Amino acid sequence: MTSKVYFSNLRTRTDNDNKGNKIIKLFNKAGFNKNYNKDELIGIKIHFGERGNDGYISPVLIRYIVDEIKKTGANPFITDTNTLYYGLRHNSVDHLHTATLNGFSYSVVNAPLIIADGIKSDNEIKVEINQKHIKEAKIAGDIAKSDGLLVASHVKGHGLCGFGGAIKNLAMGCATIGGKLNQHEASKPIMKDNCINCGICKTLCPVNAIEEENRKFRIIYDDCIACMNCWDGSPNKAIDLDWDEDIPNFIERMAEYALAAVKNKNGKMAYMNFLTNITPDCDCLPFSDSPIVPDIGFLASDDPVAIDAASYYLINQQKGNHDSMLHKNCNHGEDKFQGVWENVDGSHILRYGEEIGLGTQDFELINL
């Protein structure tokens, strides 16, 4: 069955078709104005961005979504969950402080900010899904208890899964820290033979899961949280991943967690993808690298797989930015995400998401 995906490009010469009004038109054309009822508590699931990053969706644009949901009589709140890694969003106090510094104040967004998994990520509800990898998912309590969600996703690349959109926003973004670890534990780092024993990896590990033994460093896997600090920081790439088996399993775990996040929402789910500032990395990094393709536009759908499939397609139709991390696949139609992260197939999450019933890759793109 084909899912409808509504698309608006960014071209305009009038205020009637500025970005805010494009979002309003997409919201209503996709039928989101009929999704929610009076007094329902509706989470707008976004990514607040790490401090120093500026690729996340602008709070000015999120305000338009808030105001449209309020017109239905529902009560929206803006939400995210705490991070597995030890940055400035690992607990709710730091997280809310970072969100405010990044522009998400009440005066801008017109809705409260709620970190859905609690101050130390102990607000958790276990959701039974009985899938291949995950039998019971650990979902943030306030997301599980919400009456519905609108998932607003900044589409970009990602070093481990290649591509991040609505499915990743549901999967990692709606899980507690325990749930994030549950997904990441499939992708533990591997110490290679070319280790020069510099010890940098040990200094980067936030949980002391790397120890020195007989002048050699080794990873203590029982303690490792798969934050990938060591992988990013190894000066001679002496730490790597199992790209052939572990990473596909990690991607499949994410799709299964996305399935858990939408369970029991009774159709009160909506998705908007923002194809702007399409950077090679996740917004969890404290910087934003050059976009790999030009800005494209906004998408809306009630199907997370379809909207991500459409996003993937539209991005790959663009000509790549040579002044970026893109080192191949710069031509129209070539896979831009594999042009950056050649070891991982970002489209695997689309195929597996369809396989487990999260949605369909078969989409009809409707231009507004």
C-alpha positions as CSV (number, residue, x, y, z in Angstrom):
1,M,0.0,0.0,0.0
2,T,1.3,3.4,-1.0
3,S,1.7,6.2,1.7
4,K,1.2,9.9,0.8
5,V,4.2,12.2,1.5
6,Y,3.5,15.9,1.1
7,F,6.4,18.1,0.0
8,S,7.1,21.8,-0.1
9,N,10.3,23.2,-1.6
10,L,11.9,26.4,-0.2
11,R,11.3,28.7,-3.2
12,T,9.1,31.8,-2.6
13,R,8.8,35.4,-3.5
14,T,5.9,36.2,-1.2
15,D,5.2,36.3,2.5
16,N,2.2,34.0,1.9
17,D,4.6,31.2,1.0
18,N,7.4,31.9,3.5
19,K,8.8,28.9,5.5
20,G,6.3,29.3,8.4
21,N,3.3,29.3,6.0
22,K,4.8,26.4,4.1
23,I,4.8,24.4,7.4
24,I,1.2,25.5,8.1
25,K,0.0,24.4,4.7
26,L,1.8,21.0,5.0
27,F,0.3,20.5,8.5
28,N,-3.2,20.9,7.2
29,K,-2.8,19.3,3.8
30,A,-1.5,16.1,5.5
31,G,-4.6,16.1,7.8
32,F,-2.7,16.7,11.0
33,N,-5.4,19.3,12.0
34,K,-7.7,16.3,12.3
35,N,-5.3,14.1,14.3
36,Y,-5.8,15.6,17.8
37,N,-8.7,16.5,20.1
38,K,-9.4,19.0,22.8
39,D,-7.2,18.7,25.9
40,E,-5.1,15.9,24.6
41,L,-1.4,16.0,25.6
42,I,0.6,16.0,22.3
43,G,4.4,15.7,22.3
44,I,6.3,17.5,19.6
45,K,9.4,15.2,19.4
46,I,12.4,17.2,18.3
47,H,16.2,17.3,18.9
48,F,17.3,20.4,20.9
49,G,20.9,20.1,19.5
50,E,24.1,19.9,21.4
51,R,25.7,23.2,22.5
52,G,27.8,24.4,19.6
53,N,25.7,22.7,17.0
54,D,23.4,24.8,14.9
55,G,22.0,22.3,12.4
56,Y,18.9,21.4,14.4
57,I,15.4,22.7,13.4
58,S,15.0,26.4,14.3
59,P,12.7,27.0,17.3
60,V,11.1,29.8,15.2
61,L,9.8,27.1,12.8
62,I,8.8,24.7,15.7
63,R,6.5,27.6,16.9
64,Y,4.3,27.2,13.8
65,I,3.7,23.5,14.6
66,V,2.9,24.4,18.2
67,D,0.4,27.0,17.2
68,E,-1.3,24.7,14.7
69,I,-1.7,22.0,17.3
70,K,-3.2,24.5,19.7
71,K,-5.8,25.4,17.1
72,T,-7.1,21.8,17.5
73,G,-7.7,22.3,21.2
74,A,-4.9,20.0,22.2
75,N,-2.1,20.9,24.6
76,P,1.3,20.5,22.9
77,F,4.6,20.2,24.7
78,I,8.1,20.0,23.2
79,T,10.1,17.0,24.2
80,D,13.3,15.0,23.9
81,T,15.2,12.5,26.0
82,N,18.5,12.5,27.8
83,T,21.6,11.3,26.0
84,L,23.7,8.1,26.5
85,Y,27.0,10.0,26.0
86,Y,28.3,12.5,28.7
87,G,27.7,15.8,26.9
88,L,25.5,18.7,27.9
89,R,22.2,16.8,27.6
90,H,22.9,13.7,29.7
91,N,20.5,14.8,32.5
92,S,17.4,17.0,32.4
93,V,19.0,20.0,34.1
94,D,21.8,20.3,31.6
95,H,19.5,19.4,28.8
96,L,17.0,22.1,29.5
97,H,19.8,24.6,30.0
98,T,21.2,23.6,26.6
99,A,17.8,23.8,24.9
100,T,17.3,27.3,26.3
101,L,20.7,28.5,25.1
102,N,19.9,27.0,21.7
103,G,16.8,29.2,21.4
104,F,14.0,27.0,22.8
105,S,12.6,29.5,25.3
106,Y,8.8,29.7,26.0
107,S,8.6,33.2,24.4
108,V,9.8,31.7,21.1
109,V,8.1,28.3,21.0
110,N,4.9,29.0,23.0
111,A,5.0,25.6,24.7
112,P,6.7,24.0,27.7
113,L,9.8,21.9,27.3
114,I,9.6,18.4,28.9
115,I,12.5,16.0,29.1
116,A,10.4,12.8,28.7
117,D,12.6,10.4,30.6
118,G,13.1,12.4,33.8
119,I,15.9,14.1,35.5
120,K,18.3,11.1,35.5
121,S,16.5,9.0,32.8
122,D,14.6,6.9,35.3
123,N,11.1,7.7,34.0
124,E,10.7,4.6,31.9
125,I,7.9,2.4,30.6
126,K,8.7,-1.0,29.2
127,V,6.9,-1.7,26.0
128,E,6.6,-5.3,24.8
129,I,7.2,-5.8,21.0
130,N,8.7,-9.3,20.7
131,Q,10.9,-8.6,17.7
132,K,14.0,-10.3,16.4
133,H,16.4,-8.3,18.6
134,I,14.3,-6.5,21.1
135,K,11.5,-8.2,23.1
136,E,10.8,-5.4,25.5
137,A,11.8,-1.7,24.8
138,K,12.6,0.9,27.4
139,I,10.6,4.0,26.3
140,A,10.6,7.4,28.0
141,G,7.6,7.5,30.4
142,D,6.2,10.9,29.2
143,I,6.4,9.9,25.6
144,A,4.6,6.6,26.3
145,K,1.9,8.4,28.3
146,S,1.3,11.2,25.8
147,D,-1.9,11.0,23.8
148,G,0.0,11.5,20.5
149,L,3.2,12.7,18.9
150,L,4.2,14.9,16.1
151,V,7.8,13.9,15.2
152,A,9.7,16.8,13.7
153,S,13.1,15.5,12.4
154,H,16.1,17.2,11.0
155,V,17.3,14.9,8.3
156,K,21.1,14.4,8.2
157,G,23.9,11.8,8.0
158,H,25.1,9.6,10.9
159,G,28.4,7.9,11.4
160,L,26.9,4.6,12.7
161,C,23.6,4.3,10.8
162,G,24.4,6.4,7.7
163,F,21.2,8.3,7.7
164,G,19.0,9.9,10.4
165,G,15.4,11.0,10.0
166,A,12.0,10.2,11.5
167,I,12.8,6.5,12.4
168,K,15.9,7.4,14.2
169,N,14.1,10.3,16.0
170,L,11.6,7.7,17.2
171,A,14.1,5.1,18.1
172,M,17.0,6.8,19.9
173,G,15.0,9.9,20.6
174,C,12.1,8.2,22.5
175,A,14.2,5.7,24.5
176,T,15.6,6.2,28.0
177,I,19.4,6.0,28.5
178,G,18.9,2.3,29.2
179,G,17.0,2.0,25.9
180,K,19.7,3.8,24.0
181,L,22.3,1.4,25.5
182,N,20.0,-1.5,24.6
183,Q,20.3,-0.4,20.9
184,H,24.0,0.6,21.0
185,E,25.2,-2.5,22.7
186,A,25.1,-4.2,19.3
187,S,27.8,-1.8,18.0
188,K,30.6,-2.1,20.6
189,P,34.1,-0.8,19.5
190,I,36.9,-3.2,18.6
191,M,40.6,-2.6,19.4
192,K,42.8,-3.4,16.3
193,D,46.3,-4.6,16.1
194,N,47.7,-1.2,15.0
195,C,47.1,0.2,18.4
196,I,50.2,2.3,19.4
197,N,49.3,2.4,23.1
198,C,49.1,6.1,23.2
199,G,46.3,5.9,25.9
200,I,44.1,8.6,24.3
201,C,41.2,6.2,24.1
202,K,41.4,5.7,27.9
203,T,41.2,9.4,28.6
204,L,38.2,9.7,26.3
205,C,36.1,6.9,28.0
206,P,33.5,8.4,30.4
207,V,32.9,5.1,32.2
208,N,36.5,3.9,32.6
209,A,35.8,0.9,30.3
210,I,39.4,0.9,28.9
211,E,42.2,-0.4,30.9
212,E,46.0,-0.9,30.5
213,E,47.3,-4.4,31.0
214,N,50.9,-5.3,30.2
215,R,51.5,-2.1,28.4
216,K,48.5,-2.8,26.1
217,F,45.0,-1.2,26.2
218,R,41.9,-3.3,26.1
219,I,38.1,-2.6,26.2
220,I,36.1,-3.9,29.2
221,Y,32.9,-4.8,27.3
222,D,30.8,-5.3,30.4
223,D,31.3,-1.7,31.3
224,C,31.3,-0.2,27.8
225,I,28.3,2.0,26.9
226,A,29.2,2.2,23.2
227,C,29.3,6.0,23.2
228,M,32.0,5.8,20.5
229,N,34.2,8.5,22.1
230,C,37.2,6.2,21.6
231,W,36.3,5.4,18.0
232,D,36.1,9.1,17.2
233,G,39.3,10.0,19.0
234,S,41.8,7.3,18.1
235,P,44.6,9.1,16.2
236,N,45.5,6.2,13.9
237,K,42.1,4.6,13.7
238,A,43.1,1.7,15.9
239,I,39.5,1.3,17.2
240,D,36.9,0.2,14.7
241,L,33.5,-1.5,14.4
242,D,32.1,-4.6,12.9
243,W,30.5,-3.0,9.9
244,D,29.3,-6.2,8.3
245,E,27.4,-7.7,11.2
246,D,27.2,-5.5,14.3
247,I,26.1,-2.3,12.5
248,P,23.2,-3.9,10.5
249,N,22.0,-5.4,13.9
250,F,22.3,-1.9,15.5
251,I,20.2,-0.4,12.7
252,E,17.6,-3.1,13.1
253,R,17.4,-2.5,16.8
254,M,16.7,1.1,16.1
255,A,13.8,0.2,13.8
256,E,12.4,-2.1,16.5
257,Y,12.6,0.7,19.1
258,A,10.8,3.0,16.7
259,L,8.0,0.4,16.5
260,A,7.8,0.5,20.3
261,A,7.6,4.3,20.4
262,V,4.5,4.4,18.3
263,K,2.7,1.5,19.9
264,N,-0.7,2.3,21.4
265,K,-0.8,5.8,20.0
266,N,-4.0,4.8,18.1
267,G,-3.1,6.6,14.9
268,K,-2.3,9.9,16.6
269,M,1.1,10.1,15.0
270,A,2.4,12.7,12.5
271,Y,5.8,13.3,11.0
272,M,7.5,16.3,9.5
273,N,11.0,16.0,8.0
274,F,13.1,19.1,7.5
275,L,15.6,18.7,4.6
276,T,17.7,21.8,5.5
277,N,21.3,22.0,6.8
278,I,21.8,18.4,5.6
279,T,25.0,17.8,7.5
280,P,27.0,14.6,7.5
281,D,26.6,14.1,11.3
282,C,24.0,13.8,14.0
283,D,23.0,17.0,15.9
284,C,24.5,15.4,19.0
285,L,28.0,16.7,18.0
286,P,29.1,20.1,19.4
287,F,29.6,21.5,15.8
288,S,27.9,21.4,12.4
289,D,30.0,20.6,9.4
290,S,29.2,21.8,5.8
291,P,26.0,20.4,4.3
292,I,26.5,17.6,1.9
293,V,23.8,18.9,-0.5
294,P,21.8,22.1,-0.9
295,D,18.6,22.7,1.2
296,I,15.6,21.0,-0.3
297,G,12.4,21.6,1.7
298,F,9.9,20.2,4.1
299,L,7.9,16.9,4.1
300,A,4.8,15.7,6.0
301,S,3.3,12.2,6.3
302,D,1.6,9.8,8.7
303,D,4.1,7.1,7.8
304,P,7.7,7.2,9.2
305,V,9.2,4.8,6.7
306,A,7.6,6.6,3.7
307,I,8.7,10.0,4.8
308,D,12.3,8.8,5.4
309,A,12.3,7.0,2.0
310,A,11.1,10.2,0.3
311,S,13.8,12.2,2.1
312,Y,16.5,9.7,1.1
313,Y,15.3,9.8,-2.5
314,L,15.2,13.6,-2.7
315,I,18.6,14.0,-1.1
316,N,20.1,11.6,-3.5
317,Q,18.7,13.5,-6.5
318,Q,20.8,16.5,-5.5
319,K,24.2,17.3,-6.7
320,G,26.7,16.9,-3.9
321,N,28.6,19.7,-2.2
322,H,32.3,19.1,-3.0
323,D,33.2,21.4,-0.1
324,S,32.0,18.9,2.5
325,M,32.7,15.4,3.9
326,L,31.2,14.0,0.7
327,H,34.2,12.2,-1.0
328,K,32.2,10.3,-3.7
329,N,28.7,9.9,-5.1
330,C,28.4,13.6,-5.8
331,N,26.3,13.1,-9.0
332,H,22.5,13.2,-9.3
333,G,21.0,9.8,-8.2
334,E,24.0,8.6,-6.3
335,D,23.8,7.6,-2.6
336,K,25.0,10.7,-0.8
337,F,25.1,9.1,2.6
338,Q,27.3,6.3,1.4
339,G,29.4,9.0,-0.2
340,V,30.2,10.1,3.4
341,W,29.9,6.9,5.4
342,E,30.9,4.2,2.9
343,N,30.9,1.4,5.5
344,V,27.2,1.6,6.3
345,D,24.0,1.3,4.2
346,G,21.7,4.0,5.5
347,S,18.8,2.6,3.5
348,H,18.8,-0.6,5.6
349,I,16.6,1.0,8.2
350,L,13.9,1.6,5.6
351,R,13.9,-2.0,4.4
352,Y,13.8,-3.4,7.9
353,G,11.3,-0.9,9.1
354,E,9.0,-2.0,6.3
355,E,9.6,-5.6,7.1
356,I,8.5,-5.3,10.7
357,G,5.4,-3.3,9.9
358,L,6.5,0.2,10.9
359,G,5.5,1.6,7.5
360,T,6.1,1.3,3.8
361,Q,8.9,2.4,1.4
362,D,6.2,2.9,-1.3
363,F,5.4,6.6,-1.3
364,E,3.5,9.0,-3.4
365,L,5.2,12.4,-3.4
366,I,2.6,15.2,-3.5
367,N,4.0,18.7,-4.3
368,L,2.3,21.7,-2.7
